[in-house]
Amino acid sequence: MMTYRPYQIIGEERAGRWLVTCDHAANTVPDFVQGGSLGLPESEMGRHIAYDIGAAGVARALGEALDSPVILSNFSRLVIDPNRGEDDPTLLMKL
């Protein structure tokens, strides 16, 4: 049974007219991707190469200020980068 969720919704019930998204919110590597590890030390996974440090906090604060829902990604951009097009060679990073 898969329990991993690739995103998190915060404030789904908020009435604001905006939707705040944050696509580099986490440095998570799901268990089904190489057992949850890309072979990098934790120190590297905690750097900007794996996610945008602080971006999730900014998105949460913006959602609160706008009384709007927030969607946060829950995977590292080293797994797949949602900012890339399907034909971009850096969509999936090669180690």
Residue frames as a rotation matrix with the C-alpha (Angstrom) as fourth column:
MET 1
0.575 0.818 0.000 0.00
0.818 -0.575 0.000 0.00
0.000 0.000 -1.000 0.00
MET 2
-0.384 -0.730 0.566 1.43
0.730 -0.615 -0.298 3.34
0.565 0.299 0.769 -1.05
THR 3
0.407 0.512 -0.756 1.20
0.879 -0.445 0.173 6.11
-0.248 -0.735 -0.631 1.55
TYR 4
-0.633 -0.728 -0.265 3.45
0.594 -0.675 0.437 8.67
-0.497 0.119 0.860 -0.14
ARG 5
0.635 0.771 0.038 1.73
0.647 -0.505 -0.572 11.87
-0.422 0.388 -0.820 -1.33
PRO 6
-0.170 -0.783 0.598 3.56
0.973 -0.230 -0.024 13.98
0.157 0.578 0.801 -3.94
TYR 7
-0.475 0.063 0.878 1.92
0.063 -0.992 0.106 17.19
0.878 0.106 0.467 -2.69
GLN 8
-0.562 0.349 -0.750 0.42
0.810 0.046 -0.585 18.79
-0.170 -0.936 -0.308 0.39
ILE 9
-0.139 0.591 0.795 -2.57
0.380 -0.709 0.594 21.15
0.915 0.384 -0.126 0.45
ILE 10
-0.723 -0.097 -0.684 -2.75
0.678 -0.290 -0.676 23.72
-0.133 -0.952 0.275 3.21
GLY 11
-0.646 0.499 -0.579 -5.86
-0.119 -0.814 -0.569 25.79
-0.754 -0.299 0.584 3.85
GLU 12
-0.876 0.320 0.362 -8.04
0.472 0.405 0.783 24.07
0.104 0.856 -0.506 1.29
GLU 13
0.041 0.975 -0.219 -11.08
0.998 -0.049 -0.031 25.66
-0.041 -0.218 -0.975 2.95
ARG 14
-0.516 -0.288 -0.807 -9.72
0.388 -0.918 0.080 29.22
-0.763 -0.272 0.586 2.68
ALA 15
0.441 0.884 0.153 -11.96
0.624 -0.180 -0.760 31.61
-0.644 0.431 -0.632 0.78
GLY 16
-0.062 -0.538 -0.840 -9.31
-0.251 -0.806 0.535 33.74
-0.966 0.244 -0.085 -0.95
ARG 17
0.839 0.477 -0.264 -9.35
-0.319 0.037 -0.947 34.10
-0.442 0.878 0.183 -4.72
TRP 18
0.196 -0.867 -0.459 -5.74
-0.954 -0.060 -0.295 33.01
0.228 0.495 -0.838 -5.19
LEU 19
0.994 -0.109 -0.022 -3.99
0.111 0.970 0.217 29.64
-0.003 -0.218 0.976 -5.30
VAL 20
0.403 -0.912 0.071 -0.41
-0.905 -0.386 0.178 29.67
-0.135 -0.136 -0.981 -4.05
THR 21
0.979 -0.142 -0.149 1.86
0.100 0.960 -0.261 26.94
0.180 0.240 0.954 -5.39
CYS 22
0.344 -0.926 0.156 5.40
-0.886 -0.264 0.381 26.00
-0.312 -0.270 -0.911 -4.44
ASP 23
0.900 0.115 -0.420 7.05
-0.338 0.794 -0.506 23.40
0.275 0.597 0.754 -6.63
HIS 24
-0.010 -0.925 -0.379 10.47
0.049 0.378 -0.925 23.11
0.999 -0.028 0.042 -4.94
ALA 25
0.451 0.393 0.802 9.09
-0.671 -0.443 0.594 22.94
0.589 -0.806 0.064 -1.40
ALA 26
0.785 -0.086 0.614 10.72
-0.445 0.611 0.655 19.70
-0.432 -0.787 0.441 -0.18
ASN 27
-0.143 -0.896 -0.420 13.84
-0.985 0.170 -0.026 17.59
0.095 0.410 -0.907 -0.51
THR 28
0.228 0.378 0.897 11.98
-0.558 0.806 -0.198 14.30
-0.798 -0.456 0.395 -0.13
VAL 29
-0.609 -0.285 -0.740 13.02
-0.749 0.514 0.419 11.24
0.261 0.809 -0.526 -2.13
PRO 30
0.447 0.871 0.202 10.06
-0.894 0.425 0.144 8.81
0.040 -0.245 0.969 -2.14
ASP 31
0.044 -0.403 0.914 10.81
-0.516 0.774 0.366 5.23
-0.855 -0.488 -0.174 -1.04
PHE 32
0.669 0.291 0.684 9.91
0.327 0.711 -0.623 3.91
-0.667 0.640 0.380 -4.49
VAL 33
0.853 -0.522 -0.019 12.77
-0.282 -0.429 -0.858 5.95
0.440 0.737 -0.513 -6.03
GLN 34
0.006 -0.936 -0.353 15.91
-0.108 0.350 -0.930 3.92
0.994 0.043 -0.099 -5.33
GLY 35
-0.005 0.058 -0.998 14.74
0.827 0.561 0.028 3.05
0.562 -0.825 -0.051 -1.83
GLY 36
0.866 0.452 -0.214 14.36
0.495 -0.717 0.491 6.71
0.069 -0.531 -0.844 -0.83
SER 37
0.369 -0.816 -0.444 17.95
0.094 -0.443 0.892 7.70
-0.925 -0.370 -0.087 -1.49
LEU 38
0.986 -0.116 -0.121 19.76
-0.143 -0.200 -0.969 9.19
0.088 0.973 -0.214 -4.43
GLY 39
0.511 -0.838 -0.189 23.09
0.811 0.543 -0.216 8.21
0.284 -0.043 0.958 -2.91
LEU 40
-0.038 -0.493 0.869 23.83
0.053 -0.870 -0.491 11.75
0.998 0.028 0.059 -1.74
PRO 41
-0.705 -0.222 -0.674 24.73
0.663 0.131 -0.737 12.56
0.252 -0.966 0.055 1.85
GLU 42
0.279 0.871 -0.403 22.13
0.956 -0.292 0.029 14.39
-0.092 -0.394 -0.915 3.96
SER 43
-0.169 -0.419 -0.892 24.31
0.367 -0.867 0.337 17.49
-0.915 -0.270 0.300 3.88
GLU 44
-0.983 -0.182 0.038 23.89
0.091 -0.292 0.952 17.67
-0.162 0.939 0.303 0.10
MET 45
-0.386 0.915 0.117 20.15
0.786 0.260 0.560 16.95
0.482 0.309 -0.820 0.27
GLY 46
0.254 0.448 -0.857 19.84
0.858 -0.514 -0.014 19.90
-0.447 -0.732 -0.515 2.66
ARG 47
-0.660 -0.574 -0.485 21.33
0.245 -0.775 0.583 22.30
-0.710 0.265 0.652 0.11
HIS 48
-0.063 0.617 -0.784 19.71
-0.607 -0.647 -0.461 24.33
-0.792 0.447 0.416 -2.65
ILE 49
-0.795 -0.266 -0.545 20.49
-0.604 0.428 0.673 21.61
0.054 0.864 -0.501 -5.19
ALA 50
-0.900 0.422 -0.106 17.72
0.431 0.899 -0.078 19.46
0.063 -0.116 -0.991 -3.68
TYR 51
0.184 0.983 -0.013 15.02
0.969 -0.180 0.167 22.11
0.162 -0.044 -0.986 -3.00
ASP 52
-0.156 -0.166 0.974 14.43
0.153 -0.978 -0.142 25.82
0.976 0.127 0.178 -2.47
ILE 53
-0.536 -0.147 -0.831 15.22
0.815 0.168 -0.555 26.37
0.221 -0.975 0.029 1.19
GLY 54
-0.792 0.257 -0.554 12.58
0.193 -0.756 -0.626 28.55
-0.579 -0.603 0.549 2.80
ALA 55
-0.880 0.455 -0.134 10.23
-0.310 -0.338 0.889 28.56
0.359 0.824 0.439 -0.18
ALA 56
-0.340 0.789 -0.511 7.60
0.620 0.597 0.510 26.45
0.707 -0.143 -0.692 1.57
GLY 57
-0.376 0.142 -0.916 7.56
0.843 -0.357 -0.401 28.86
-0.384 -0.923 0.014 4.51
VAL 58
-0.902 0.041 -0.430 7.12
-0.185 -0.937 0.297 31.82
-0.391 0.347 0.852 2.20
ALA 59
-0.713 0.669 -0.209 4.28
-0.067 0.232 0.970 30.03
0.697 0.706 -0.121 0.37
ARG 60
-0.269 0.608 -0.747 2.54
0.905 0.425 0.020 29.20
0.330 -0.670 -0.665 3.67
ALA 61
-0.545 -0.004 -0.839 2.82
0.515 -0.791 -0.331 32.82
-0.662 -0.612 0.433 4.87
LEU 62
-0.943 0.202 -0.265 1.54
-0.333 -0.624 0.707 34.13
-0.023 0.754 0.656 1.55
GLY 63
-0.537 0.774 -0.335 -1.40
0.356 0.568 0.742 31.74
0.765 0.280 -0.581 1.67
GLU 64
-0.249 0.410 -0.877 -2.26
0.954 -0.050 -0.294 32.96
-0.165 -0.911 -0.379 5.15
ALA 65
-0.731 -0.118 -0.672 -1.92
0.150 -0.989 0.010 36.63
-0.666 -0.094 0.740 4.16
LEU 66
-0.835 0.401 -0.377 -4.14
-0.511 -0.311 0.801 36.10
0.204 0.862 0.464 1.11
ASP 67
-0.205 0.733 0.649 -6.53
-0.632 0.407 -0.659 33.75
-0.747 -0.546 0.380 2.93
SER 68
0.459 0.266 -0.848 -5.90
-0.875 0.298 -0.381 31.35
0.152 0.917 0.369 0.05
PRO 69
0.923 -0.096 0.372 -4.99
-0.011 0.961 0.276 27.66
-0.384 -0.259 0.886 -0.29
VAL 70
0.138 -0.956 -0.260 -1.41
-0.959 -0.195 0.208 26.55
-0.249 0.221 -0.943 -0.78
ILE 71
1.000 0.032 0.001 -0.14
-0.030 0.959 -0.280 23.51
-0.010 0.280 0.960 -2.68
LEU 72
0.255 -0.961 0.110 3.39
-0.883 -0.185 0.431 22.38
-0.394 -0.207 -0.896 -1.80
SER 73
0.427 -0.219 -0.877 5.32
-0.488 0.761 -0.428 19.73
0.761 0.611 0.218 -3.70
ASN 74
0.665 -0.207 0.718 6.67
-0.626 0.369 0.686 16.85
-0.407 -0.906 0.116 -1.62
PHE 75
0.737 -0.531 0.418 9.61
0.621 0.777 -0.108 15.65
-0.267 0.339 0.902 -3.68
SER 76
0.022 -0.847 -0.532 13.09
0.166 -0.521 0.837 16.87
-0.986 -0.107 0.129 -4.43
ARG 77
0.707 0.154 -0.691 13.78
-0.580 -0.434 -0.690 18.55
-0.406 0.888 -0.217 -7.72
LEU 78
-0.453 -0.883 -0.120 16.59
-0.839 0.378 0.391 16.00
-0.300 0.278 -0.912 -8.04
VAL 79
-0.407 0.430 0.806 13.90
0.226 0.902 -0.367 13.33
-0.885 0.033 -0.465 -8.46
ILE 80
-0.171 0.354 0.919 11.99
0.973 -0.085 0.214 15.30
0.154 0.931 -0.330 -11.08
ASP 81
-0.817 -0.186 -0.546 11.86
0.311 -0.939 -0.146 19.05
-0.486 -0.289 0.825 -11.68
PRO 82
0.048 0.958 0.282 8.31
0.873 0.097 -0.478 20.27
-0.485 0.269 -0.832 -12.33
ASN 83
0.303 -0.005 -0.953 9.68
-0.177 -0.983 -0.051 23.54
-0.936 0.184 -0.299 -13.74
ARG 84
-0.714 -0.674 -0.190 10.98
-0.361 0.122 0.925 21.69
-0.600 0.729 -0.330 -16.80
GLY 85
0.194 0.735 -0.650 9.15
-0.973 0.058 -0.225 20.80
-0.128 0.676 0.726 -19.97
GLU 86
0.791 0.217 0.572 8.65
-0.232 0.972 -0.049 17.17
-0.566 -0.094 0.819 -20.94
ASP 87
0.867 -0.463 0.184 11.38
0.380 0.377 -0.845 17.42
0.322 0.802 0.503 -23.59
ASP 88
0.594 -0.675 0.438 13.94
-0.734 -0.677 -0.047 19.18
0.328 -0.293 -0.898 -21.35
PRO 89
0.198 -0.581 -0.789 17.02
0.024 0.808 -0.589 16.96
0.980 0.097 0.174 -20.82
THR 90
-0.828 -0.523 0.203 17.24
-0.162 -0.123 -0.979 18.17
0.537 -0.843 0.017 -17.18
LEU 91
0.197 0.966 0.167 13.69
-0.669 0.007 0.743 17.08
0.717 -0.258 0.648 -16.27
LEU 92
0.995 -0.047 -0.084 15.24
0.091 0.746 0.660 14.03
0.031 -0.664 0.747 -14.58
MET 93
0.461 -0.884 0.071 18.70
-0.886 -0.454 0.096 14.60
-0.053 -0.107 -0.993 -13.21
LYS 94
0.774 -0.338 -0.536 21.38
0.115 0.906 -0.407 12.05
0.623 0.253 0.740 -13.99
LEU 95
0.807 -0.515 0.291 23.87
-0.447 -0.210 0.870 11.31
-0.387 -0.831 -0.399 -11.21
